[in-house]
Amino acid sequence: MTDSKIARLRLLATDANAKIRESVASSPNAPEDVLVALAADDDEGVRSCVARNEHAPCDVLRSLADDDSERVRGFLAVNFFVPADVMERLADDRSEIVRALVGWKGALADA
């Protein structure tokens, strides 16, 4: 990844259009500091894209485990790169849907 592409991702991460920020949040090349910022984005869709990004650092994924959005926590639950401690927390989530997604992912891993 070139410096100019990283600079472009950094610039796009601050775009007013949430769909553009979602694109950055989904990028396997987004720098950690950009993902940290996008994990705190006001837009649920942006945070959801960070939650399902398999290249997001564990600490960034951990930060989303208590997100107010069931959608964000749901995407986190099906990301195979989420740390075990986060999966344990999601297994006791207040949302029945999130708990079901944790069970579904566990069944896939056991298959």
N, C-alpha and C positions, 0 to 999 in steps of 0.2 A: 504494500500500500504506500503510495507516494505521499510526500508531505502536502502536496497541493490537494490531493483527494481528502486527506484528513482535515485540512483547512476548510474544504467545501462542506464536509459533514458538520464541522463546528458551526459554520455559518448557517446551514440549513436547520440545525437544531434550535435556532432562535427564531425561525420563521413564524409569522403570525398564523399561517395556515396549519392547523393541527394535522392534516393529512401528510404534509411534508415532514413534520416532526415525527409522525408515526414511521415514515420511511427510514429516517435516521435511527429511530429506536429499534427498528428491525434489522439494521445492518450488522453483519458479523464483524465489520471493521470499525464500528463506533468506539472511540476511546472511552475508557472507564469514567473519566470525569464528565463526559457528555451523557453517558448512561445514568450516572448519579443524578445529574440535573433533570433528565427526562423522567426518571423514576418519581420525581416530585412534581411533575407537570400537573397543571390544573385539569387537563383533559384526560378522561378515563381511557380513551382509545390509545393515547400515547403511552400511558402507564401499562396498558395491556400488552402493547408491542414490546416493551422492555421485559415484561414478565414472561413472555414466550420466546425471548431471544436466547438461544442456546449458548451464545458466546458472552452473555452478561456475567460479570464476576459474581461469585457467591454472595458477597456482602450486599451487592446491589439487589439481588434476588431476595435476600433476607429482609431487606428494607420494605419489600412489598407484601410481606406475609400478613401484615395488619392493615392493609389498605382498606378503606371504607367500601370500595367497590367489589361486589361479588364477582363481577366479570374479571377484574384484575386477578383476584385470588384464584379464580377458576383456571385462567391461563397459566398461572404459576403452578397450580396443582398438576397440570399435564406436561410441564416442561421436565424432561428427563435429567436435566442437569441441576435441578434444585437440590440443595443439601438435605441430608436425612433429617436434621433437626427441624427444618422448615416443613418438611412433609409430615412430621409428627404433629406439629402445630396445626397444619391444615387438616389433618385427620380428625381434629376436634373442633373444626371451624363452626361458627354459628350458622352457616348456610348448609342446608341439606344437599344442595347441588355441589358445592365445593367438596364436601365429604364424599359424595358419590363419585366425583371425578378422581379423588385420591384412591378410592377403592378400585375404580376401573383401571387406573394406571398400575396399581399393585397387581391386579389380575393379569395385565399384559406382561408385566415383568416376570411373573411366575409361570407364564405359559411356555 
